[in-house]
Amino acid sequence: MDPTKPKYWFPAKKYGWGWGPPICWQGWLVMIIWIMLLTAGGIFIMPATAKFIAYAIFMCLPLSLICYLKGEPPRWRWGKD
């Protein structure tokens, strides 16, 4: 492994903008915790649909921030570089 190359938790998607599935255990841990929190919110908040939608949007903010900080720099991609 090259020590000068940064270690990303989330690789860039091959097509489009954004990040793909995690590539290391830290990324998988973030995703598992995020899914558990979203599921818990669904169980406890779901009868109030508008509140759950607000909760889901709120939950996307920290996930997006973590992906931005620990993932490859986002840019539009269309296949191989």
HTML snippet that shows the backbone in 3Dmol.js (N, CA, C, O; Angstrom):
<script src="https://3Dmol.org/build/3Dmol-min.js"></script>
<div id="view" style="width:600px;height:400px;position:relative"></div>
<script>
const pdb = `
ATOM      1  N   MET A   1       0.848  -1.179   0.000  1.00  0.00           N
ATOM      2  CA  MET A   1       0.000   0.000   0.000  1.00  0.00           C
ATOM      3  C   MET A   1       0.887   1.233   0.000  1.00  0.00           C
ATOM      4  O   MET A   1       1.865   1.296   0.746  1.00  0.00           O
ATOM      5  N   ASP A   2       0.560   2.198  -0.817  1.00  0.00           N
ATOM      6  CA  ASP A   2       1.328   3.423  -0.954  1.00  0.00           C
ATOM      7  C   ASP A   2       1.003   4.367   0.204  1.00  0.00           C
ATOM      8  O   ASP A   2      -0.150   4.775   0.342  1.00  0.00           O
ATOM      9  N   PRO A   3       1.993   4.730   1.051  1.00  0.00           N
ATOM     10  CA  PRO A   3       1.698   5.592   2.195  1.00  0.00           C
ATOM     11  C   PRO A   3       1.353   7.025   1.804  1.00  0.00           C
ATOM     12  O   PRO A   3       0.777   7.752   2.614  1.00  0.00           O
ATOM     13  N   THR A   4       1.687   7.452   0.591  1.00  0.00           N
ATOM     14  CA  THR A   4       1.364   8.826   0.179  1.00  0.00           C
ATOM     15  C   THR A   4      -0.052   8.942  -0.357  1.00  0.00           C
ATOM     16  O   THR A   4      -0.603  10.040  -0.431  1.00  0.00           O
ATOM     17  N   LYS A   5      -0.639   7.821  -0.728  1.00  0.00           N
ATOM     18  CA  LYS A   5      -2.009   7.839  -1.249  1.00  0.00           C
ATOM     19  C   LYS A   5      -2.993   7.867  -0.088  1.00  0.00           C
ATOM     20  O   LYS A   5      -2.890   7.042   0.820  1.00  0.00           O
ATOM     21  N   PRO A   6      -3.955   8.807  -0.095  1.00  0.00           N
ATOM     22  CA  PRO A   6      -4.920   8.855   1.011  1.00  0.00           C
ATOM     23  C   PRO A   6      -5.818   7.621   1.031  1.00  0.00           C
ATOM     24  O   PRO A   6      -6.152   7.067  -0.016  1.00  0.00           O
ATOM     25  N   LYS A   7      -6.204   7.198   2.235  1.00  0.00           N
ATOM     26  CA  LYS A   7      -7.068   6.039   2.423  1.00  0.00           C
ATOM     27  C   LYS A   7      -8.510   6.529   2.497  1.00  0.00           C
ATOM     28  O   LYS A   7      -8.907   7.178   3.464  1.00  0.00           O
ATOM     29  N   TYR A   8      -9.279   6.214   1.476  1.00  0.00           N
ATOM     30  CA  TYR A   8     -10.680   6.625   1.435  1.00  0.00           C
ATOM     31  C   TYR A   8     -11.565   5.526   2.013  1.00  0.00           C
ATOM     32  O   TYR A   8     -11.291   4.337   1.857  1.00  0.00           O
ATOM     33  N   TRP A   9     -12.636   5.954   2.686  1.00  0.00           N
ATOM     34  CA  TRP A   9     -13.624   5.003   3.186  1.00  0.00           C
ATOM     35  C   TRP A   9     -14.670   4.713   2.117  1.00  0.00           C
ATOM     36  O   TRP A   9     -15.208   3.608   2.049  1.00  0.00           O
ATOM     37  N   PHE A  10     -14.955   5.712   1.280  1.00  0.00           N
ATOM     38  CA  PHE A  10     -15.991   5.601   0.257  1.00  0.00           C
ATOM     39  C   PHE A  10     -15.391   5.982  -1.092  1.00  0.00           C
ATOM     40  O   PHE A  10     -14.941   7.115  -1.262  1.00  0.00           O
ATOM     41  N   PRO A  11     -15.375   5.058  -2.056  1.00  0.00           N
ATOM     42  CA  PRO A  11     -14.830   5.390  -3.375  1.00  0.00           C
ATOM     43  C   PRO A  11     -15.853   6.194  -4.187  1.00  0.00           C
ATOM     44  O   PRO A  11     -17.052   6.164  -3.911  1.00  0.00           O
ATOM     45  N   ALA A  12     -15.357   6.893  -5.171  1.00  0.00           N
ATOM     46  CA  ALA A  12     -16.258   7.601  -6.073  1.00  0.00           C
ATOM     47  C   ALA A  12     -16.987   6.590  -6.950  1.00  0.00           C
ATOM     48  O   ALA A  12     -16.451   5.533  -7.283  1.00  0.00           O
ATOM     49  N   LYS A  13     -18.204   6.930  -7.313  1.00  0.00           N
ATOM     50  CA  LYS A  13     -18.949   6.063  -8.223  1.00  0.00           C
ATOM     51  C   LYS A  13     -18.288   6.076  -9.590  1.00  0.00           C
ATOM     52  O   LYS A  13     -17.672   7.068  -9.978  1.00  0.00           O
ATOM     53  N   LYS A  14     -18.413   4.987 -10.311  1.00  0.00           N
ATOM     54  CA  LYS A  14     -17.821   4.912 -11.640  1.00  0.00           C
ATOM     55  C   LYS A  14     -18.593   5.784 -12.624  1.00  0.00           C
ATOM     56  O   LYS A  14     -18.000   6.392 -13.515  1.00  0.00           O
ATOM     57  N   TYR A  15     -19.900   5.845 -12.468  1.00  0.00           N
ATOM     58  CA  TYR A  15     -20.750   6.659 -13.325  1.00  0.00           C
ATOM     59  C   TYR A  15     -21.549   7.625 -12.468  1.00  0.00           C
ATOM     60  O   TYR A  15     -22.131   7.223 -11.460  1.00  0.00           O
ATOM     61  N   GLY A  16     -21.585   8.881 -12.851  1.00  0.00           N
ATOM     62  CA  GLY A  16     -22.365   9.863 -12.126  1.00  0.00           C
ATOM     63  C   GLY A  16     -21.552  10.600 -11.082  1.00  0.00           C
ATOM     64  O   GLY A  16     -20.322  10.611 -11.132  1.00  0.00           O
ATOM     65  N   TRP A  17     -22.251  11.224 -10.126  1.00  0.00           N
ATOM     66  CA  TRP A  17     -21.631  12.024  -9.088  1.00  0.00           C
ATOM     67  C   TRP A  17     -21.926  11.388  -7.746  1.00  0.00           C
ATOM     68  O   TRP A  17     -23.049  10.944  -7.507  1.00  0.00           O
ATOM     69  N   GLY A  18     -20.953  11.335  -6.879  1.00  0.00           N
ATOM     70  CA  GLY A  18     -21.183  10.810  -5.538  1.00  0.00           C
ATOM     71  C   GLY A  18     -20.271   9.648  -5.212  1.00  0.00           C
ATOM     72  O   GLY A  18     -19.234   9.448  -5.845  1.00  0.00           O
ATOM     73  N   TRP A  19     -20.678   8.888  -4.213  1.00  0.00           N
ATOM     74  CA  TRP A  19     -19.848   7.815  -3.682  1.00  0.00           C
ATOM     75  C   TRP A  19     -20.560   6.476  -3.779  1.00  0.00           C
ATOM     76  O   TRP A  19     -21.789   6.394  -3.776  1.00  0.00           O
ATOM     77  N   GLY A  20     -19.750   5.432  -3.864  1.00  0.00           N
ATOM     78  CA  GLY A  20     -20.271   4.081  -3.926  1.00  0.00           C
ATOM     79  C   GLY A  20     -20.248   3.434  -2.554  1.00  0.00           C
ATOM     80  O   GLY A  20     -20.080   4.120  -1.546  1.00  0.00           O
ATOM     81  N   PRO A  21     -20.416   2.126  -2.505  1.00  0.00           N
ATOM     82  CA  PRO A  21     -20.393   1.406  -1.227  1.00  0.00           C
ATOM     83  C   PRO A  21     -19.028   1.523  -0.550  1.00  0.00           C
ATOM     84  O   PRO A  21     -18.022   1.735  -1.227  1.00  0.00           O
ATOM     85  N   PRO A  22     -18.983   1.389   0.763  1.00  0.00           N
ATOM     86  CA  PRO A  22     -17.714   1.492   1.490  1.00  0.00           C
ATOM     87  C   PRO A  22     -16.697   0.445   1.027  1.00  0.00           C
ATOM     88  O   PRO A  22     -17.058  -0.618   0.523  1.00  0.00           O
ATOM     89  N   ILE A  23     -15.407   0.780   1.215  1.00  0.00           N
ATOM     90  CA  ILE A  23     -14.344  -0.146   0.826  1.00  0.00           C
ATOM     91  C   ILE A  23     -13.470  -0.548   2.012  1.00  0.00           C
ATOM     92  O   ILE A  23     -12.499  -1.284   1.835  1.00  0.00           O
ATOM     93  N   CYS A  24     -13.794  -0.082   3.210  1.00  0.00           N
ATOM     94  CA  CYS A  24     -13.019  -0.474   4.388  1.00  0.00           C
ATOM     95  C   CYS A  24     -13.981  -0.628   5.576  1.00  0.00           C
ATOM     96  O   CYS A  24     -15.149  -0.250   5.496  1.00  0.00           O
ATOM     97  N   TRP A  25     -13.471  -1.186   6.663  1.00  0.00           N
ATOM     98  CA  TRP A  25     -14.341  -1.482   7.802  1.00  0.00           C
ATOM     99  C   TRP A  25     -14.907  -0.213   8.433  1.00  0.00           C
ATOM    100  O   TRP A  25     -16.023  -0.240   8.951  1.00  0.00           O
ATOM    101  N   GLN A  26     -14.170   0.896   8.404  1.00  0.00           N
ATOM    102  CA  GLN A  26     -14.685   2.132   8.987  1.00  0.00           C
ATOM    103  C   GLN A  26     -15.922   2.620   8.224  1.00  0.00           C
ATOM    104  O   GLN A  26     -16.898   3.069   8.825  1.00  0.00           O
ATOM    105  N   GLY A  27     -15.863   2.527   6.916  1.00  0.00           N
ATOM    106  CA  GLY A  27     -17.008   2.920   6.102  1.00  0.00           C
ATOM    107  C   GLY A  27     -18.210   2.021   6.343  1.00  0.00           C
ATOM    108  O   GLY A  27     -19.345   2.490   6.424  1.00  0.00           O
ATOM    109  N   TRP A  28     -17.945   0.712   6.457  1.00  0.00           N
ATOM    110  CA  TRP A  28     -19.052  -0.219   6.735  1.00  0.00           C
ATOM    111  C   TRP A  28     -19.652   0.044   8.116  1.00  0.00           C
ATOM    112  O   TRP A  28     -20.866  -0.061   8.292  1.00  0.00           O
ATOM    113  N   LEU A  29     -18.819   0.382   9.085  1.00  0.00           N
ATOM    114  CA  LEU A  29     -19.323   0.693  10.425  1.00  0.00           C
ATOM    115  C   LEU A  29     -20.227   1.923  10.388  1.00  0.00           C
ATOM    116  O   LEU A  29     -21.288   1.937  11.013  1.00  0.00           O
ATOM    117  N   VAL A  30     -19.810   2.950   9.660  1.00  0.00           N
ATOM    118  CA  VAL A  30     -20.641   4.150   9.502  1.00  0.00           C
ATOM    119  C   VAL A  30     -21.977   3.785   8.873  1.00  0.00           C
ATOM    120  O   VAL A  30     -23.025   4.233   9.339  1.00  0.00           O
ATOM    121  N   MET A  31     -21.949   2.979   7.822  1.00  0.00           N
ATOM    122  CA  MET A  31     -23.194   2.608   7.144  1.00  0.00           C
ATOM    123  C   MET A  31     -24.109   1.773   8.037  1.00  0.00           C
ATOM    124  O   MET A  31     -25.322   1.985   8.045  1.00  0.00           O
ATOM    125  N   ILE A  32     -23.545   0.828   8.787  1.00  0.00           N
ATOM    126  CA  ILE A  32     -24.364  -0.013   9.675  1.00  0.00           C
ATOM    127  C   ILE A  32     -25.014   0.830  10.764  1.00  0.00           C
ATOM    128  O   ILE A  32     -26.200   0.664  11.049  1.00  0.00           O
ATOM    129  N   ILE A  33     -24.254   1.727  11.371  1.00  0.00           N
ATOM    130  CA  ILE A  33     -24.818   2.607  12.408  1.00  0.00           C
ATOM    131  C   ILE A  33     -25.893   3.496  11.809  1.00  0.00           C
ATOM    132  O   ILE A  33     -26.945   3.691  12.417  1.00  0.00           O
ATOM    133  N   TRP A  34     -25.640   4.038  10.622  1.00  0.00           N
ATOM    134  CA  TRP A  34     -26.618   4.913   9.974  1.00  0.00           C
ATOM    135  C   TRP A  34     -27.913   4.162   9.675  1.00  0.00           C
ATOM    136  O   TRP A  34     -29.002   4.686   9.910  1.00  0.00           O
ATOM    137  N   ILE A  35     -27.801   2.946   9.163  1.00  0.00           N
ATOM    138  CA  ILE A  35     -28.994   2.146   8.861  1.00  0.00           C
ATOM    139  C   ILE A  35     -29.754   1.800  10.142  1.00  0.00           C
ATOM    140  O   ILE A  35     -30.984   1.822  10.163  1.00  0.00           O
ATOM    141  N   MET A  36     -29.018   1.481  11.210  1.00  0.00           N
ATOM    142  CA  MET A  36     -29.681   1.176  12.484  1.00  0.00           C
ATOM    143  C   MET A  36     -30.436   2.391  13.019  1.00  0.00           C
ATOM    144  O   MET A  36     -31.564   2.255  13.493  1.00  0.00           O
ATOM    145  N   LEU A  37     -29.832   3.568  12.949  1.00  0.00           N
ATOM    146  CA  LEU A  37     -30.507   4.784  13.428  1.00  0.00           C
ATOM    147  C   LEU A  37     -31.718   5.120  12.564  1.00  0.00           C
ATOM    148  O   LEU A  37     -32.756   5.527  13.086  1.00  0.00           O
ATOM    149  N   LEU A  38     -31.597   4.955  11.255  1.00  0.00           N
ATOM    150  CA  LEU A  38     -32.732   5.223  10.373  1.00  0.00           C
ATOM    151  C   LEU A  38     -33.861   4.226  10.621  1.00  0.00           C
ATOM    152  O   LEU A  38     -35.032   4.603  10.610  1.00  0.00           O
ATOM    153  N   THR A  39     -33.520   2.967  10.843  1.00  0.00           N
ATOM    154  CA  THR A  39     -34.525   1.941  11.143  1.00  0.00           C
ATOM    155  C   THR A  39     -35.209   2.230  12.473  1.00  0.00           C
ATOM    156  O   THR A  39     -36.429   2.115  12.589  1.00  0.00           O
ATOM    157  N   ALA A  40     -34.417   2.606  13.477  1.00  0.00           N
ATOM    158  CA  ALA A  40     -35.007   2.948  14.778  1.00  0.00           C
ATOM    159  C   ALA A  40     -35.959   4.125  14.644  1.00  0.00           C
ATOM    160  O   ALA A  40     -37.035   4.136  15.243  1.00  0.00           O
ATOM    161  N   GLY A  41     -35.560   5.111  13.861  1.00  0.00           N
ATOM    162  CA  GLY A  41     -36.450   6.244  13.615  1.00  0.00           C
ATOM    163  C   GLY A  41     -37.724   5.805  12.919  1.00  0.00           C
ATOM    164  O   GLY A  41     -38.807   6.310  13.217  1.00  0.00           O
ATOM    165  N   GLY A  42     -37.596   4.861  11.988  1.00  0.00           N
ATOM    166  CA  GLY A  42     -38.779   4.349  11.304  1.00  0.00           C
ATOM    167  C   GLY A  42     -39.727   3.632  12.246  1.00  0.00           C
ATOM    168  O   GLY A  42     -40.947   3.731  12.109  1.00  0.00           O
ATOM    169  N   ILE A  43     -39.162   2.909  13.203  1.00  0.00           N
ATOM    170  CA  ILE A  43     -40.002   2.172  14.151  1.00  0.00           C
ATOM    171  C   ILE A  43     -40.721   3.120  15.108  1.00  0.00           C
ATOM    172  O   ILE A  43     -41.906   2.944  15.394  1.00  0.00           O
ATOM    173  N   PHE A  44     -40.000   4.119  15.598  1.00  0.00           N
ATOM    174  CA  PHE A  44     -40.576   4.995  16.627  1.00  0.00           C
ATOM    175  C   PHE A  44     -41.279   6.226  16.076  1.00  0.00           C
ATOM    176  O   PHE A  44     -42.162   6.768  16.739  1.00  0.00           O
ATOM    177  N   ILE A  45     -40.916   6.680  14.892  1.00  0.00           N
ATOM    178  CA  ILE A  45     -41.490   7.921  14.367  1.00  0.00           C
ATOM    179  C   ILE A  45     -42.465   7.677  13.229  1.00  0.00           C
ATOM    180  O   ILE A  45     -43.258   8.566  12.917  1.00  0.00           O
ATOM    181  N   MET A  46     -42.442   6.516  12.596  1.00  0.00           N
ATOM    182  CA  MET A  46     -43.192   6.272  11.375  1.00  0.00           C
ATOM    183  C   MET A  46     -44.678   6.626  11.430  1.00  0.00           C
ATOM    184  O   MET A  46     -45.202   7.093  10.419  1.00  0.00           O
ATOM    185  N   PRO A  47     -45.390   6.435  12.541  1.00  0.00           N
ATOM    186  CA  PRO A  47     -46.808   6.840  12.493  1.00  0.00           C
ATOM    187  C   PRO A  47     -46.992   8.315  12.119  1.00  0.00           C
ATOM    188  O   PRO A  47     -48.012   8.687  11.540  1.00  0.00           O
ATOM    189  N   ALA A  48     -46.014   9.144  12.448  1.00  0.00           N
ATOM    190  CA  ALA A  48     -46.049  10.544  12.035  1.00  0.00           C
ATOM    191  C   ALA A  48     -45.167  10.667  10.787  1.00  0.00           C
ATOM    192  O   ALA A  48     -43.964  10.907  10.886  1.00  0.00           O
ATOM    193  N   THR A  49     -45.782  10.501   9.622  1.00  0.00           N
ATOM    194  CA  THR A  49     -45.026  10.414   8.374  1.00  0.00           C
ATOM    195  C   THR A  49     -44.189  11.656   8.112  1.00  0.00           C
ATOM    196  O   THR A  49     -43.037  11.530   7.698  1.00  0.00           O
ATOM    197  N   ALA A  50     -44.723  12.845   8.336  1.00  0.00           N
ATOM    198  CA  ALA A  50     -43.979  14.077   8.081  1.00  0.00           C
ATOM    199  C   ALA A  50     -42.762  14.167   8.990  1.00  0.00           C
ATOM    200  O   ALA A  50     -41.703  14.629   8.565  1.00  0.00           O
ATOM    201  N   LYS A  51     -42.902  13.733  10.228  1.00  0.00           N
ATOM    202  CA  LYS A  51     -41.762  13.750  11.145  1.00  0.00           C
ATOM    203  C   LYS A  51     -40.689  12.764  10.697  1.00  0.00           C
ATOM    204  O   LYS A  51     -39.497  13.049  10.809  1.00  0.00           O
ATOM    205  N   PHE A  52     -41.110  11.598  10.186  1.00  0.00           N
ATOM    206  CA  PHE A  52     -40.127  10.623   9.720  1.00  0.00           C
ATOM    207  C   PHE A  52     -39.386  11.137   8.490  1.00  0.00           C
ATOM    208  O   PHE A  52     -38.180  10.926   8.367  1.00  0.00           O
ATOM    209  N   ILE A  53     -40.081  11.799   7.589  1.00  0.00           N
ATOM    210  CA  ILE A  53     -39.422  12.365   6.408  1.00  0.00           C
ATOM    211  C   ILE A  53     -38.391  13.410   6.831  1.00  0.00           C
ATOM    212  O   ILE A  53     -37.283  13.441   6.294  1.00  0.00           O
ATOM    213  N   ALA A  54     -38.749  14.262   7.788  1.00  0.00           N
ATOM    214  CA  ALA A  54     -37.801  15.249   8.299  1.00  0.00           C
ATOM    215  C   ALA A  54     -36.612  14.561   8.968  1.00  0.00           C
ATOM    216  O   ALA A  54     -35.471  14.993   8.801  1.00  0.00           O
ATOM    217  N   TYR A  55     -36.872  13.496   9.721  1.00  0.00           N
ATOM    218  CA  TYR A  55     -35.805  12.741  10.375  1.00  0.00           C
ATOM    219  C   TYR A  55     -34.881  12.106   9.334  1.00  0.00           C
ATOM    220  O   TYR A  55     -33.661  12.141   9.493  1.00  0.00           O
ATOM    221  N   ALA A  56     -35.443  11.531   8.281  1.00  0.00           N
ATOM    222  CA  ALA A  56     -34.636  10.890   7.241  1.00  0.00           C
ATOM    223  C   ALA A  56     -33.757  11.918   6.525  1.00  0.00           C
ATOM    224  O   ALA A  56     -32.591  11.646   6.239  1.00  0.00           O
ATOM    225  N   ILE A  57     -34.303  13.077   6.241  1.00  0.00           N
ATOM    226  CA  ILE A  57     -33.510  14.139   5.614  1.00  0.00           C
ATOM    227  C   ILE A  57     -32.409  14.580   6.559  1.00  0.00           C
ATOM    228  O   ILE A  57     -31.270  14.774   6.135  1.00  0.00           O
ATOM    229  N   PHE A  58     -32.734  14.739   7.834  1.00  0.00           N
ATOM    230  CA  PHE A  58     -31.737  15.119   8.827  1.00  0.00           C
ATOM    231  C   PHE A  58     -30.633  14.069   8.925  1.00  0.00           C
ATOM    232  O   PHE A  58     -29.462  14.419   9.078  1.00  0.00           O
ATOM    233  N   MET A  59     -30.989  12.789   8.840  1.00  0.00           N
ATOM    234  CA  MET A  59     -30.003  11.714   8.922  1.00  0.00           C
ATOM    235  C   MET A  59     -29.090  11.680   7.697  1.00  0.00           C
ATOM    236  O   MET A  59     -27.956  11.212   7.794  1.00  0.00           O
ATOM    237  N   CYS A  60     -29.554  12.158   6.567  1.00  0.00           N
ATOM    238  CA  CYS A  60     -28.719  12.187   5.362  1.00  0.00           C
ATOM    239  C   CYS A  60     -27.612  13.236   5.459  1.00  0.00           C
ATOM    240  O   CYS A  60     -26.567  13.083   4.827  1.00  0.00           O
ATOM    241  N   LEU A  61     -27.820  14.283   6.228  1.00  0.00           N
ATOM    242  CA  LEU A  61     -26.816  15.338   6.351  1.00  0.00           C
ATOM    243  C   LEU A  61     -25.503  14.838   6.952  1.00  0.00           C
ATOM    244  O   LEU A  61     -24.456  15.048   6.341  1.00  0.00           O
ATOM    245  N   PRO A  62     -25.506  14.179   8.133  1.00  0.00           N
ATOM    246  CA  PRO A  62     -24.216  13.697   8.655  1.00  0.00           C
ATOM    247  C   PRO A  62     -23.580  12.613   7.781  1.00  0.00           C
ATOM    248  O   PRO A  62     -22.355  12.544   7.683  1.00  0.00           O
ATOM    249  N   LEU A  63     -24.399  11.763   7.145  1.00  0.00           N
ATOM    250  CA  LEU A  63     -23.840  10.741   6.262  1.00  0.00           C
ATOM    251  C   LEU A  63     -23.152  11.400   5.067  1.00  0.00           C
ATOM    252  O   LEU A  63     -22.059  10.991   4.676  1.00  0.00           O
ATOM    253  N   SER A  64     -23.782  12.410   4.493  1.00  0.00           N
ATOM    254  CA  SER A  64     -23.170  13.118   3.368  1.00  0.00           C
ATOM    255  C   SER A  64     -21.886  13.818   3.786  1.00  0.00           C
ATOM    256  O   SER A  64     -20.916  13.844   3.028  1.00  0.00           O
ATOM    257  N   LEU A  65     -21.873  14.382   4.981  1.00  0.00           N
ATOM    258  CA  LEU A  65     -20.672  15.053   5.473  1.00  0.00           C
ATOM    259  C   LEU A  65     -19.531  14.054   5.666  1.00  0.00           C
ATOM    260  O   LEU A  65     -18.391  14.337   5.296  1.00  0.00           O
ATOM    261  N   ILE A  66     -19.831  12.892   6.240  1.00  0.00           N
ATOM    262  CA  ILE A  66     -18.799  11.867   6.430  1.00  0.00           C
ATOM    263  C   ILE A  66     -18.284  11.380   5.077  1.00  0.00           C
ATOM    264  O   ILE A  66     -17.078  11.208   4.902  1.00  0.00           O
ATOM    265  N   CYS A  67     -19.176  11.159   4.133  1.00  0.00           N
ATOM    266  CA  CYS A  67     -18.749  10.733   2.796  1.00  0.00           C
ATOM    267  C   CYS A  67     -17.883  11.802   2.139  1.00  0.00           C
ATOM    268  O   CYS A  67     -16.901  11.478   1.472  1.00  0.00           O
ATOM    269  N   TYR A  68     -18.233  13.054   2.320  1.00  0.00           N
ATOM    270  CA  TYR A  68     -17.451  14.151   1.736  1.00  0.00           C
ATOM    271  C   TYR A  68     -16.058  14.218   2.360  1.00  0.00           C
ATOM    272  O   TYR A  68     -15.067  14.416   1.657  1.00  0.00           O
ATOM    273  N   LEU A  69     -15.986  14.055   3.674  1.00  0.00           N
ATOM    274  CA  LEU A  69     -14.700  14.158   4.366  1.00  0.00           C
ATOM    275  C   LEU A  69     -13.833  12.919   4.184  1.00  0.00           C
ATOM    276  O   LEU A  69     -12.613  13.041   4.075  1.00  0.00           O
ATOM    277  N   LYS A  70     -14.424  11.737   4.150  1.00  0.00           N
ATOM    278  CA  LYS A  70     -13.661  10.490   4.126  1.00  0.00           C
ATOM    279  C   LYS A  70     -13.749   9.753   2.789  1.00  0.00           C
ATOM    280  O   LYS A  70     -13.226   8.646   2.663  1.00  0.00           O
ATOM    281  N   GLY A  71     -14.387  10.338   1.812  1.00  0.00           N
ATOM    282  CA  GLY A  71     -14.499   9.698   0.507  1.00  0.00           C
ATOM    283  C   GLY A  71     -13.632  10.390  -0.523  1.00  0.00           C
ATOM    284  O   GLY A  71     -13.046  11.441  -0.263  1.00  0.00           O
ATOM    285  N   GLU A  72     -13.559   9.783  -1.701  1.00  0.00           N
ATOM    286  CA  GLU A  72     -12.831  10.408  -2.796  1.00  0.00           C
ATOM    287  C   GLU A  72     -13.500  11.734  -3.145  1.00  0.00           C
ATOM    288  O   GLU A  72     -14.713  11.873  -2.983  1.00  0.00           O
ATOM    289  N   PRO A  73     -12.737  12.698  -3.618  1.00  0.00           N
ATOM    290  CA  PRO A  73     -13.349  13.981  -3.993  1.00  0.00           C
ATOM    291  C   PRO A  73     -14.452  13.783  -5.030  1.00  0.00           C
ATOM    292  O   PRO A  73     -14.240  13.110  -6.039  1.00  0.00           O
ATOM    293  N   PRO A  74     -15.623  14.363  -4.789  1.00  0.00           N
ATOM    294  CA  PRO A  74     -16.725  14.159  -5.723  1.00  0.00           C
ATOM    295  C   PRO A  74     -16.540  14.980  -7.000  1.00  0.00           C
ATOM    296  O   PRO A  74     -16.111  16.133  -6.962  1.00  0.00           O
ATOM    297  N   ARG A  75     -16.865  14.376  -8.094  1.00  0.00           N
ATOM    298  CA  ARG A  75     -16.917  15.041  -9.390  1.00  0.00           C
ATOM    299  C   ARG A  75     -17.703  14.150 -10.328  1.00  0.00           C
ATOM    300  O   ARG A  75     -17.907  12.969 -10.047  1.00  0.00           O
ATOM    301  N   TRP A  76     -18.140  14.709 -11.435  1.00  0.00           N
ATOM    302  CA  TRP A  76     -18.888  13.942 -12.407  1.00  0.00           C
ATOM    303  C   TRP A  76     -17.951  12.956 -13.085  1.00  0.00           C
ATOM    304  O   TRP A  76     -16.877  13.335 -13.552  1.00  0.00           O
ATOM    305  N   ARG A  77     -18.359  11.684 -13.141  1.00  0.00           N
ATOM    306  CA  ARG A  77     -17.555  10.637 -13.786  1.00  0.00           C
ATOM    307  C   ARG A  77     -18.429   9.890 -14.781  1.00  0.00           C
ATOM    308  O   ARG A  77     -19.632   9.716 -14.590  1.00  0.00           O
ATOM    309  N   TRP A  78     -17.782   9.463 -15.836  1.00  0.00           N
ATOM    310  CA  TRP A  78     -18.501   8.687 -16.831  1.00  0.00           C
ATOM    311  C   TRP A  78     -17.597   7.573 -17.333  1.00  0.00           C
ATOM    312  O   TRP A  78     -17.013   7.668 -18.413  1.00  0.00           O
ATOM    313  N   GLY A  79     -17.488   6.509 -16.528  1.00  0.00           N
ATOM    314  CA  GLY A  79     -16.674   5.366 -16.894  1.00  0.00           C
ATOM    315  C   GLY A  79     -15.245   5.515 -16.419  1.00  0.00           C
ATOM    316  O   GLY A  79     -14.980   6.163 -15.406  1.00  0.00           O
ATOM    317  N   LYS A  80     -14.333   4.918 -17.149  1.00  0.00           N
ATOM    318  CA  LYS A  80     -12.930   4.958 -16.755  1.00  0.00           C
ATOM    319  C   LYS A  80     -12.352   6.349 -16.936  1.00  0.00           C
ATOM    320  O   LYS A  80     -12.727   7.086 -17.848  1.00  0.00           O
ATOM    321  N   ASP A  81     -11.420   6.693 -16.039  1.00  0.00           N
ATOM    322  CA  ASP A  81     -10.760   8.010 -16.140  1.00  0.00           C
ATOM    323  C   ASP A  81      -9.714   8.009 -17.225  1.00  0.00           C
ATOM    324  O   ASP A  81      -9.060   9.027 -17.452  1.00  0.00           O
TER     325      ASP A  81
END
`;
const viewer = $3Dmol.createViewer("view");
viewer.addModel(pdb, "pdb");
viewer.setStyle({}, {cartoon: {color: "spectrum"}});
viewer.zoomTo();
viewer.render();
</script>
